[in-house]
């Protein structure tokens, strides 16, 4: 099925190459040089490819703005980055990106990443209820009674995973693969950091630590 693909990339050669490739594959591609150009237009598409390093507004800020707007809150996003440090990747993913690909990349790998992200987006769970929590994947909200609990994009995905797999102990590597879709040596502390933050927001009694294994919700 033809896709409407948004591209934000300041490198003219990469921008032109991506436009040409996607159009040759029968897709629609709309390319922008900056975040300011993107938001000056009406943001509509099936997936967005965002460079991290941009003049003016960077890619992470673009992701945050897209996630804050109800019209684009569920837009699948892949980051294009020349940065390879763990914290840069964590920052982009926690802001709400669904995946990232490191430059230089091949168009076939990028296409595979796009297909994987769209498959995951198509498999979203219906509303989940866990004890006194109501988790709505469509609206990306978590409520306890009349109280809405504000979570970051990745905190929400982490909670959704734990609730959907309740009763199962998930290792840190399994959580990384499911929520962040990456698995690098030494990055499992990212899971611990997000579990800690999630516990602070939800309160104790929801997430159980299984020593030397991982985490679960009973």
C-alpha positions in Angstrom: 0.0 0.0 0.0 1.4 3.4 -0.9 2.6 5.5 2.1 2.8 9.2 2.8 6.3 9.7 4.1 7.5 12.8 5.8 11.2 13.6 5.6 13.0 16.2 7.6 16.7 16.3 6.6 19.0 19.3 6.1 21.5 17.4 4.0 20.3 18.0 0.5 21.9 14.9 -1.0 20.3 12.6 1.6 16.9 14.4 1.3 16.9 14.1 -2.5 18.0 10.5 -2.4 15.2 9.5 0.0 12.6 11.4 -2.0 13.7 9.7 -5.2 13.8 6.3 -3.6 10.4 6.4 -2.0 8.7 7.9 -5.1 10.3 5.2 -7.3 8.7 2.7 -4.9 5.3 4.2 -5.5 5.1 6.2 -2.2 4.4 9.8 -1.7 7.3 11.7 -0.1 7.3 15.2 1.3 10.6 16.6 2.3 11.6 19.5 4.5 14.9 21.1 5.3 14.1 22.0 8.9 11.6 21.6 11.7 10.4 25.2 11.2 9.6 24.3 7.6 7.7 21.2 8.7 5.5 23.0 11.2 4.8 25.8 8.8 3.0 23.2 6.7 0.1 20.9 7.6 1.8 17.8 9.1 0.1 14.8 7.5 1.6 11.4 6.8 1.9 7.7 7.6 5.4 7.8 9.0 8.1 10.5 9.6 11.8 10.2 9.1 13.6 12.9 11.2 17.3 13.9 11.2 18.5 14.5 14.8 21.0 17.3 14.0 19.1 20.1 12.3 19.6 23.9 12.0 17.3 25.6 14.6 14.9 23.1 16.0 16.6 19.7 16.4 15.0 16.3 15.7 14.3 15.6 19.4 12.3 18.8 19.8 10.3 18.0 16.6 9.4 14.6 18.2 8.3 16.2 21.4 6.1 18.7 19.5 4.6 16.0 17.3 3.8 13.8 20.4 2.1 16.8 22.2 -0.3 17.5 19.3 -3.3 15.1 19.3 -3.3 15.2 15.5 0.2 13.7 15.3 0.6 12.0 18.7 0.5 8.5 17.2 2.5 9.3 14.0 5.2 6.6 13.7 8.7 8.3 13.8 12.2 7.0 12.9 15.2 9.1 13.7 18.1 9.4 11.3 21.2 10.1 13.4 25.0 10.3 13.0 25.3 10.1 16.7 26.2 6.7 18.2 26.4 7.3 21.9 23.9 5.5 24.2 22.5 8.7 25.7 21.8 10.2 22.3 19.8 7.2 21.4 18.0 7.0 24.7 17.1 10.7 24.5 15.6 10.4 21.0 13.7 7.2 21.9 12.4 8.5 25.2 11.2 11.7 23.6 8.8 9.5 21.6 10.7 8.2 18.5 9.7 4.6 17.6 13.1 3.6 16.2 16.4 5.1 14.9 18.9 4.3 12.2 22.5 5.4 12.3 24.1 7.2 9.3 25.4 6.0 6.9 22.5 3.6 6.1 21.2 1.7 3.1 17.8 2.3 1.8 16.9 -1.4 2.1 17.7 -1.3 5.8 15.7 1.9 6.2 12.7 0.2 4.4 13.0 -2.8 6.7 12.9 -0.4 9.8 9.8 1.3 8.4 8.1 -2.0 7.8 8.9 -3.1 11.4 7.6 0.1 12.9 4.4 0.0 11.0 3.8 -3.6 11.9 4.2 -2.7 15.6 1.9 0.2 15.2 -0.7 -2.0 13.6 -0.7 -4.4 16.5 -1.5 -2.0 19.3 -3.5 -3.5 22.2 -7.0 -2.5 23.1 -7.7 -0.8 26.4 -6.0 -2.6 29.3 -7.1 -2.6 33.0 -4.7 -3.5 35.8 -6.0 -3.3 39.3 -7.1 0.4 39.6 -5.2 1.5 36.4 -7.0 2.0 33.1 -4.5 2.1 30.2 -5.7 3.4 26.9 -3.2 2.8 24.0 -5.3 4.7 21.5 -5.4 7.8 23.6 -2.0 7.0 25.3 -3.5 7.8 28.7 -3.2 6.1 32.1 -5.9 6.8 34.7 -6.5 5.9 38.3 -10.1 6.8 38.9 -10.4 10.5 38.0 -6.7 11.1 38.1 -4.6 11.0 34.9 -1.0 9.9 35.4 1.4 11.7 33.1 4.0 9.4 31.6 6.7 9.9 29.0 6.3 8.0 25.7 8.6 5.2 26.7 7.3 5.0 30.3 3.8 4.4 28.7 5.2 1.7 26.4 7.0 0.0 29.3 3.8 0.0 31.4 1.8 -1.4 28.5 4.3 -4.2 28.0 4.4 -5.2 31.6 0.6 -5.2 31.9 0.0 -7.1 28.7 2.5 -9.7 29.8 1.3 -9.8 33.5 2.4 -12.7 35.5 5.5 -13.2 33.3 9.0 -12.2 34.4 10.6 -10.1 31.6 14.3 -9.8 31.5 15.9 -6.4 30.9 17.0 -7.6 27.4 13.5 -8.6 26.6 12.1 -5.3 27.7 14.8 -3.4 25.6 13.9 -5.4 22.5 10.2 -4.9 22.9 10.1 -1.2 24.0 13.2 0.3 22.6 13.7 -2.3 19.8 17.5 -2.3 20.4 19.9 -4.4 22.4 23.3 -3.1 23.1 25.7 -4.3 25.8 25.6 -2.1 28.9 22.3 -0.4 28.1 20.1 -2.5 30.4 20.4 0.3 33.0 18.1 2.3 30.7 15.3 -0.2 31.8 16.2 0.2 35.5 16.0 4.0 35.1 12.6 3.9 33.5 11.3 1.3 36.0 12.3 3.6 38.9 10.6 6.6 37.3 7.5 4.6 36.6 7.3 3.4 40.2 7.6 7.0 41.4 4.6 8.0 39.3 2.4 4.9 39.9 3.4 4.3 43.5 4.7 1.1 45.0 2.9 -2.3 44.7 2.5 -2.5 41.0 5.9 -3.6 39.6 7.8 -6.5 41.2 11.5 -6.9 40.9 12.6 -10.5 40.4 16.2 -10.5 41.6 18.9 -11.3 39.0 16.2 -11.8 36.4 14.0 -8.8 35.7 10.6 -7.3 36.3 6.9 -8.4 36.3 3.4 -7.3 37.2 1.5 -10.0 39.0 
